[in-house]
Amino acid sequence: MTETLKLLIIEDDTTQIQMYQDNIDLYNYSNKQNIEPNCITNLEEGLQALENPNYDAAIVDLKLSQGDQDGKGNLIISKIRSALRIPIVIISGYPQDLDAQYKTEDNPFIKVHQKDDNFSKILDDIIAVYKTGITNILGKKGHIEQYLNDIFWNHLSTTIDYWKSQVVNDKNMEKILLRYTLSHLQEHLELSDTQEDFEEYLPIEMYVSPPIKKNAFTGDIIKCTEDESFWIILNPSCDMAQSKAKNITVALIEKIENDYILSLKRQIREDSSGVHAINKQLELEKLLRNSGSLKYHFLPEASCFKGGFINFQKIKSVRYKDLYLKFERIASVTDRFAKDIIARFSHYYSRQGQPDFNTSKILEDLLKDNRQEEKIIK
């Protein structure tokens, strides 16, 4: 059974509202969807309706009464932005009345349409966003709210005596509690719905773009403004957090199809059915899983970044003061992935090795001893 998409419509023109309802009925029938509109005709009831967290999208007119010179619909948009996490579709004969902050904001969650635009296509877009599941996850009725409820009653509430004892000792108690809550939330999100195994990640989950931290930090992907090459910051996080680093160590991120990868692909093609090709394919798979050569670390492609291989042999030092002059911050690798990159980098350069023995001679002697023992037994 198709899930119900709850659509809030705030429009003062009753004729326009009837048109919306008729078109939604036709759309539901033709596309086997279940869009349920709730139509509001004035500002006051519209603001009150937003107290209900169970909407998946909103259609808003900018003029909500006769003689409205200010575009009262902007108040609805502002309230949604501050209280809900749903896409907003503005349909108005006066798009110029849209508040300036939303005109300059390049946000696909706020879209502006004329009254005569194709309403069916507008509904297509609303459905497409809904099917991503983003409102079920981040909306006020979503999974995160359920997880937070579980964390509150099953974890925080049972340790409240401890937290009360810490209040007098730490002024940053709210931030500490937030970190504690997020660590528990991460535990929920790592498990699959069956609670028996771990979820696989999508590449985009590896990055935060644009970076949230104000200053450059460990795991930041940066682009050289001179040649548009990509690099990653490898300094220990403690140096970056305390601004101790005068020099920044960065490693080159080569394109996914670098010389090494192209060579492997060529060998696989040339011997497509042979054992050699199978071995090379396994070698390529290990590189993508970051279980192959320590020289490389794979970064998958996402919308913010084309991906590539970190080459730990191609590193250089950049003066901290020159970082913002010569590089642009593109994204941050999230902490759980950045730690693995730094560990791999450290492992690569901490290899000690040992001098080689004459293993051929040792093997020959071992086999010789075996032959002598056989003669004695006989």
N, C-alpha and C positions, 0 to 999 in steps of 0.2 A: 504494500500500500504506500502511495506517495505521501511523504511528510508534508505537513501544512506549513507554508511560508506566510508568516503574519506581516502584512504590509500596512503601515500607517500612512494615510493620505490626509494632508491638511490643505484644504482648498475651500475658499468662500463661495465660489460659483457653483450653485446646485446643478446647473446644466452640465458643467464640466465634470462634476462628480458622477453624474449619471453616465456620461460617456466613459469614464474610467471603469465603472462597475460593469457596463455592458461589454467593454473590451476585455476585461479580466475574465468574465464568464466565458466568452468566446475563446480566449487564449487557453483557459483551463481545459475546455472541451477538446480543442484542436491538438493540444500538446500533452494531454494527460498529466497536467499539473494541478496543484491544489493551493492556489494563492488566495488567501483570505484577507480582504481589505477591511480596514476600519477607517471610516471617513469622518473627519472633523471639519467643521465649517468656520471656526473662529479661533483667534489667538489664545484666549483664556482656556478654552477646553483643550486646545492643542498642547499647551504647556502642562496641563493636568494629565493628559494622556501619556506624556513622557515619563510619568512616575511609574508606569508599567514597564518592566524590563523585558517583556516577552515579544518585542518586535524584531524582525529580521531585516527590515529596510524601511525607508521613509520617502514619500514623495511630498514635496513642499512647494507651495506657491509663495511668491514674495509679497504680494499685496493681499492682505487678508480681510479687507473691509472696503466699503465705498469711501473714496477720498483718502485712502491710505497713501500718504506722501513719503513715508519713511521706509517702506518695505519691512513690515512687521515680521515677515517670514524669517528675517535674519535672526530674530530672537529665538525662533524655533531651532534654527541651525546651530546657534550658539549653545542652546540647552542640550541638544543631541551631542555636540562635540564634548561637552563637559560631563555628561552623565551616562551616555550610551556608547556602544561600539558597533554601529551599523552603518551601511552605505546610505548616503543622502542623494536623492535625485531632485534637482530643482527644475520645475517646469513652470515657466512664467512668460507672460507677454512683455515683461519689463526686466530682462536680464541685467540691464544696466544698474538696477537697484540693488544688486548683490553687493554685500559689504566688501570693501576693498581688500581685506585680509584674505578672503576666499577667492578673489579674482587672481591674486598673485600666487596662490597656493597651488602647486602642481600635484594634486592629490586625486587619484582615480576613485577614491571613495566619495568625492563630492563632484557630481556631474551636473552641468547646466544644459537645459533643453528649452526650445521654443514650444509654444502651445501646439503648433501644428506638426511637430516632429513625429516620426513613426512610433506610436506607443507600443506596438508589438515588439519592436527592437529594443525599446527601453526595458520591457519586461524580460526579454532574452538576457540582457545584461544583468538584471537583478537576480535572475535564476542562476546565471553562471557564477556569480559571486557566492550565492547561497550554497551551491553545490560544492564549493571548496571546503565548506564546513567551518569557515572562519568565525561566523557568528555563533555557531554551536560551541566553539572552543573559547573564544574571547568575549562573547556577549554576556550580558548580565545573567542569562539563564544557562550559561555554558558549562563545559566540563571543569574548567578551572575553578568556577564557583563551587562545584561539588567537591573537588579535591580540597579546596580551602576549608570547606565545612568539615571534612574528615580530619584535616590537620588540626583544626581548632579544637574539636571535641576529643579526638583520640591521642593527641600529642601535646599541644600547648596547654589545654585545660588540666591535664594530669600532672604537669610540672609547674603549675602556677606558683606554688610556694617557693620554688627556687628562684623564679623570676622576680617575685616580690622582694626576696632577700638581696637581690642584686641592684635594685633601683637606687639605693643610696650610694652605691659604689661607682656607678657608670652613668654618665650623662647621655651617652649615645644608645640608651637601651632600646629605643624604637628601631634604630637601624640594625642592632644586633638581632632583635626579634624578627625583623624582615629577612635577614640572611638565614636565620634558623628556619623560617617558614619556607623560603625558596629552596633550601637544601632538601626539605621534605617533599616539596612539590616536584623537584627534579627526580626523586625516587619514583613518584607516581608516573611521571611522563616517560621514564625509561622502560617501563614494563608494558607489554602488549595487553590487549583487552582480556586475555585469558589469565594474566598474572603469572604465566609459567615461563615465558621467555622474554628476550629483550627486543625492542623495536629496532628496525634498520633506519638509519638516518638518510634524509635527502641532502644533496650537496649544499643547498642554500642554508641549511641549519648550521653549517660550519662557519658562517660569516655573519658579522654584524656590519651592515652598511646603510647609511654612513656610520663611521665609528661614533660610539657614545662617549668614550673618554675624551676629555678636553685636549689632552696632550698625547703625543706619540707614545706608544706602549709596545711591550713585547707581543709579537704575533701580528702587528700591523702590516698590512700589505700596502706598499707605497709605489707610486709610479714616478719615474724620472721625467721631469718636464723637458729635458733636452732630447732624449732619444725614445721616450715612451716605453722604456723597459720597466719590468716589474721586479720588485725586491721585497724581502720580508725582514722585519727587525728581529734579531736573535738575542739581544742583551737580556740578562736575567731580569725578571720582573721587579725584584727589590731595587735594582739600580734605577730602573725607569720610574718606579713609583715615588722614590725619594729624590728624583732629579739629580742623582749622583753622577750619571754617565756624561762625560764630556765628549766621548766618541761613541757612535752607534755602529754596531756590527750588523751588516745586512748581507743577505745571500740572494743571489740572482734566482728568479723564477723563470725557468726556460719554458718555451711553448710546449704544449702537450706532445706535439709531434716534433720533438727535437731529433738530433742526428741519431742518438742511440735507439729511440723508439722507431724511427723510420727504418733503421737497419734491421731491427727485430721483425718488423712487418714485412720487409722485403724477403727475409729468409723464410718466413712462414708461407708467403705466396709462392716462392720458388720450389718449395718442397711440401706442398699442401697436404699430402697424405702420408708423409714419412715421419719417422720417430724424431728426427731433428726438428721438424716443424712443431711437433707436439711439445717438445722440450722448450722451444722458444716461446710458444704460446703460454706455457706454464710460467716461464720467466717474466713475460709481460704481465700476466695476471698477478704475480707476486708484487711487481712494481706498483700496480694499481691498488693493491691491498696494503702497501707499505710493509711488506714482509720480505722484500728482495734486497737489492744492493743498498747498503747504508748510505751510499753517496747521494741517493735521491730520496725525496719525500713528495708524494703525489698530493696535489691540491685539485679537487674536482671543479668543473665549470659550474657557475651559477649566474644568475641574472646580473650580479654586480661585478663579475670577474670571470675572465675567460679560462681560468684554471692553468695548470702547468705543473712542472716538476721543480721543486727547490733543489738546486745543485749546491751541495755543501762544500764543493771544491772551489766554487766561484763566489768568494766572499770579499768584502772590502769594508773599510772603516770610513764613516762619514762624520764630520764634526757636527755636534748637536745643533750648533747655531746655524749650520748650513742646511739642516734637514728640511726646514720649512721653505727655504729659498729654492732648493733644487728638486724637491719631491712633493707629491700630492698624496694625501692619505685617501685610500680607496675603500678599505674595509678592515675590520679586525677579525682575526681568527678567534673563535670563541675559546674560552679558557680550557675546556676539557680537551680540545684538539691541539691548542697551542702548547700545552704541557708535553704532549707526545712529540711534537716537532722539536722542542728544546732538548728533550731526552735523547732523541735520535741524533741531533747535532752534537751533543756532548759525547754520546757513544762513539760516533764516527771519529772524533778527534782524540778520544781517550784510548783508542786501540794501541796496544804496545807491540804485539807480535813477538816473535823470537827468531833467532838465527835458524836457518834450515839445516837439518841433518842430512847425511847421505843415506836416505831411506832405502835406496836401491841396494846398497851394500848390506844394510841391516836385514832387509828382507831376504837377501841371498844367504846370509849367515843363518838366519832362522830356518830356512828351508833345508840348508845343509845339515843342521843339527837333527832335523826330523828324519832325513834319509839315513844318517848314522844310527839313530835309535832303531829304525826299522831293521837294519842289518844285524844289530845286537840281538834283537828279539828273535829273528829267524835263526 
